[in-house]
Amino acid sequence: MLEVNKNRCIVLEDSNYGMRAAINAGMKVIVIPEKGTNPKWSKKANLKLNSLEKFTINHLIDL
């Protein structure tokens, strides 16, 4: 156990199951789906990115 408050956690995930587990645990989720896909399940994430190359500190601030 990491003993970190779930409100201070942000999960980077590429799968439906991982995203759902993080949401069920009360954590915020940034989804980066597999390249070339646009899964409907990714709409439940707090943020969806097409690539980590576009990831900036502003994404964290906005969460």
N, C-alpha and C positions, 0 to 999 in steps of 0.2 A: 504494500500500500504506500502510495506516495505522500499521503497526508497533505494534499493540496486542496484548498477550497474549490469546489466545482465552479463557482462563479469567477474564478481566476484562470480557468482553463479554456483554451481554444483548441479544437481538434481539427487537423487537416486530414481529409479523408477522400478516398476515391471510390468507395463502395457503398452500396445501399445499406448493408448490414452494419458496417462501421459507423455510418452516419446515424442510423437509428439507435445504435447503442449509446452513442455520445449524447444524442437528444434525450433519450430515456434517462440518462445519468444527470441531465440538467446542464450540460455543457453547450457552449456555442460551437457551431460547426462551419468550417469553410470547406466546400466541396470542390474538388478538381477532378471531374469525370475523365474517364479514359478518352484520349484524343479521338476526335471524330464522332463522339457520341453526345447525345443530349437527352439523358434519361429523365423521365417525368419525376422520378423520386427525388431528384436533386433540388426540386423546388422547395422542399422542406428545410433546406439548409439556411443558415443565416446569411451566407454569401456563397456565390458560385463563381469560380474563376475558370477560364479555359486553360490557363497555364500558370505555374508558379513564377514564370518570368515576369508576369504583370503584377505580382504581389508587392505591395508597398506598405510602409508603416501606417499610411492613412487608412488602409483596410482594417488594421487593428484598432485604430482610434475610432473609426465609425461603428465598430461592433459594440 
